[in-house]
């Protein structure tokens, strides 16, 4: 049961409270994860981030910089955000959730079947992390894979990555259900050849992962036919059987999703 709600006016104060309380406290943005029945712990303290001015979406010369407290619906509605990222954000059901959930919360909750994390990974996003010693940036994939818990202040997507062809796909039982499997890709083309593909998948491991063996197999070659792509991807994912489906079913669907995303990005830039 939550005993105390903290609303610090500055980042420094938020970090000081967290350092003092340690694991007894969690940061609170939109609250869609912390307040859910599925949240893995019952924190005694929550540290609200609402006063820390982390809600801007700002293109710069080098990056698209998204504040960690930007809601998913802000991302969907922003003219500064590319369509592929909007599509991934729009896969998060429903608008009531999107009005509260934040991009920082999506990273912090680190769910395997996340809709938004695969496209961030495929676009080489980085996260700005804050602790009492200062602020530093690391790749989003490193944050995800390392199960990091530092406070995220901003997400940075390189402008160069935003110029790549990209596409996202998802599989869910219904349009209003959470996703079971997700996929995102980015690539460039040189004639008929795929160049430097980045492929991320969710729902096939503990965390969202990059399929680097598949990337190496496809790089600087014409894109194979769809059935060959599906088989290639399926051989490089190892999901588990659970209530959402068998391992074999998930392998097959992961192959289908990645192949569809690759073909869309390759043929028409993901549109």
DAJORA-V288160 format. One line per field, one symbol per residue. burial: I if it has 9 or more other ideal C-beta (glycine too) atoms within 8 Angstrom, else O. A space follows every 10 residues. Layout:
burial=???
This chain:
burial=OIOOOIOIOO IOIIIIIIOO IOOOIIIIII OIIIOOOOIO OOIIIIIIIO IIOIOIIOOO OOIIIIIIII IIIIIIOIOO IOOIIIIIIO IIOOOOIIII IIIIIIIIOI OIIIIIIIII IIIIIIIIII IOOOOOOIII IIIIOOOOOO IIIIIIIIIO IIOIIIIIII IIOOOOOOII IIIIIIIOIO OOIIIOIIII IIIIIOIIII IOOIIOOIIO OOIIOIOOII IIIIOOIOIO OOOOOOIOOI IIIIIIIIII IIIIIIOOOI O
